[in-house]
Amino acid sequence: MQSFTTRLALPLLLALLTCGSAWAAPAQDPKILAAGRALSDQFEQGQTAAIFARMTPAAKEAVGGSAAGFAEFRDRVLREDGPESGVIVEETRTAGAHRVYRRIARRNIGETPTLMEWTLDAQDRVVELVVRPQPVAIPSGKLGY
């Protein structure tokens, strides 16, 4: 026969885990998610001129100063890291008037995933693009290592 505490503990634990997982993951903004995915897909497909046209002057300068410089930047990313082979995580957030889309994905070359982060302003212009290696912590069942 189970004790009263044991019978209550399992349903309570399940309820807490269910609520906890809902609190742990912030809600994704569907508009930011769609915009970030579209920009990332354009980048992967080499549609850099269309992206460059949407960039603010500061963002254009940061990616090479010209559409050709941005295309070279994209080519270097694919040459060094390979094409994207799978998304690990996507996140959206707002920072003041800016909307931010973060995507960490595996690429075909190397073992370190790549972060691609797009920051958009209220007019849907690209304010900033960050592309860099992004190590991801892998959970371990062993503590103290």
N, C-alpha and C positions, 0 to 999 in steps of 0.2 A: 504494500500500500504506500502510495506517495504522500509525503507530508504536504501540508497546506502551502508551505513556503516553496517547495519544489514545483507544485502545480501552478503557482503564481509566477514563479521566476521565468519560465520559458516564454509564456505569452508576453510578459513585460519586456523581456530582453528583445524579442522579435519586434515589438512595437517601437522600442527605442532605436533599434537598428534601422528600421524603415524610416522613421522620422529623421534620424541622424543623417542618412544618405540624402534625403531631400534637402536638408540644410547645408550639407557639405558642398554640393555642386550649385554654384550660382546659375540663375536662369540666363540662357543665351538670348541675345537680342536677334530675332530672325532677320531683320534688315541689315544689321552689321554683318551677320554670318553670311548672308547671300552676297553682299558686296565684297567681303574679304575672299570668299571662295571664287567669285568671278575674277577678281584681280589676280589671285594665285593661279587660276587656270590659264588666264591670258599670259602670265609670266612664263609658265611652263610651256605653253604652245608657241612662244616667241613673238607674241603680239605686243612688243615693247613700244612701238610708236603710239598705239592707242593709249597705253598707260602713261607714257611720257606726256602726251597732250593733256592729261588730267592732273599733272603735277604742278604744285606751286613752284615759283622760281627757286626757292631755297631747296626744295626736294630735287628739282632738276639739277641743281649744282652739285648736290650730294651724290648723285648717281652718274656723274660724268659730264654734266653740263650740256649734253646734246642727246638727241635721239640715238645717234650712232654710238655714243659713249655708254648709254644705258643698255643698248643691245649687246655691246661688248661685255658689260658687267654681267648680264644674264648668261651670255655664252660661257663666261669664266665660271660662274656658279655651276652650270651643267657639266662643264668639262672637269672641274675639280671634285664635285660631289655627285654628279650623275643626276638623272631625272628622278623626280619624286616617285617613291614606290609604295607609300602607305602613310596615312595620317595617324599620328599617335594621339594628339589632343588638339582641340580647337577651343579658343576662349574669346569672348567679347567683353568689352567694358566701355564706359564713357569716362572721359577725363576733361571736365569743363565742357567746352563746345566741340571737342574732338571725340570721334568714335574710333575705337581700336579693335582690330582683329588680329589675334595671335594664333599661329598654327605651327605645331612642331611635327615634323614628318621625317620618315626614313627616306634615304636616297640610296641609289644603287651602288655608290662608291663610298667606302669607309664605313665605320661602325657608329660614328657619332651622328645623331639626328640633327636636323637643321631647323632653326627658328626662322619663320617668315612673319614679320609683323607689319601690318599696314595701318597707318593713322590717317583718318579722313576728317576734313573740316565740315562745316555746316553746308557748304556748297558742293559736297561730294568730291572735292579735290584731294589728291594724295599729298599730305603734308610731310609724311616721312615713310620710308621703307627701310626696314632692318632685315638683313639676311645674314645669319651667322650660325656657327655650330652651337648646339644647345644640348649639352650632356643631360641625360635624364636618369634620375636615381631609380634603380631597380630595387623593389622591396625584397628584403631578405628575411627568411624565417629564423635566422640566427642573430641574436642580439650580442652586442659587445665586440663586433669585429670592426 
